[in-house]
Amino acid sequence: MMQRETDKIKFILNTDGILYIECLPNTVMTLEDGKLSTRLGAELVNGKPVPMLCDLTNVVKMTHDCRKHFSGPEHAEIFTKCALMVTSPLGRIIGNFFLGANKPLKPTRLFTNKDEAVKWLKDR
C-alpha cells in the first residue's frame, strides 16, 4: 500500500489495485487542487492507470475549472474507470452535475455504497 496526503485529500494505492481518494472535511476543490490531485495520483500509479474510487462525501464545492480538469485527458491518464462515492444530498448534486456537465473520458459512475463501488471497479 502506498499513501500520499495534501491538506485536502488522502490518496491510497491499495494492495487490491484500486486508487482510493478521500477528500477531507469541508473540502473546496479549485483548479489548483485538481491539478495537484492528478499529479499525486499519477505518481502513485506510476504511469499504469488503475481503477479509482473517489469519495466526495466531504466536498462542499468544486469549481467549474476543477470539474473540467477532472473530466479532461490529463486526469484520465491515471485511471481505467472511476467510482464516485456520494453519501449526502450535496455530494449527489456535485456528482450528478459533474457527470452531466463534463462527460468524463473514462467510465465513471456514482455510488452510495462502497462495497458496490469496489465490486464495479473490480469487474473488468
Residue pairs with C-beta under 8 A, 6 or more apart in sequence:
1 12
1 13
1 14
1 15
2 12
2 13
2 44
3 10
3 11
3 12
3 13
4 10
4 11
4 40
4 43
4 44
5 11
6 33
6 36
6 37
6 40
7 24
8 23
8 24
8 27
8 29
8 33
9 21
9 22
9 23
9 24
9 27
9 33
9 37
9 40
10 20
10 21
10 22
10 24
11 19
11 20
11 21
11 37
11 40
11 41
11 44
12 19
12 20
12 21
12 22
13 19
13 20
13 44
13 45
13 50
14 20
16 118
16 122
17 50
17 51
18 50
18 51
18 52
18 53
18 118
18 121
18 122
19 41
19 44
19 45
19 50
19 51
19 52
19 53
19 78
19 79
20 52
20 53
20 55
21 37
21 41
21 52
21 53
21 54
21 55
22 55
22 57
22 58
23 29
23 54
23 55
23 56
23 57
23 58
23 59
24 58
25 58
26 58
26 60
27 33
27 58
27 59
27 60
28 59
28 60
28 61
28 62
28 63
29 37
29 59
29 61
29 62
29 63
29 66
30 63
30 65
30 66
31 63
31 65
31 66
31 69
33 66
34 65
34 66
34 69
34 70
34 75
35 69
37 75
38 69
38 70
38 74
38 75
38 78
41 52
41 75
41 78
41 79
42 77
42 78
45 78
45 79
49 77
49 78
49 79
49 80
50 78
50 79
50 80
51 79
51 80
51 81
51 82
51 83
51 121
51 122
52 78
52 79
52 80
52 81
52 82
52 83
52 121
53 82
53 83
53 85
53 114
53 117
53 118
53 121
54 82
54 83
54 84
54 85
55 85
56 84
56 85
56 86
56 91
56 94
56 95
57 85
57 86
57 87
57 88
57 91
59 90
59 91
59 94
60 90
61 94
62 94
62 98
67 97
67 98
67 101
67 102
68 102
69 75
70 98
70 102
70 104
71 98
71 102
71 103
71 104
71 105
72 105
73 105
76 104
76 105
76 106
79 106
80 106
80 107
81 106
81 107
81 108
81 120
81 121
82 104
82 106
82 107
82 108
82 109
83 108
83 109
83 110
83 111
83 117
83 118
83 120
83 121
84 95
84 98
84 99
84 108
84 109
84 110
84 111
85 91
85 111
85 112
85 114
85 117
86 92
86 94
86 95
86 110
86 111
86 112
87 112
92 110
92 112
95 110
96 110
98 104
99 108
99 110
109 117
109 120
111 117
111 120
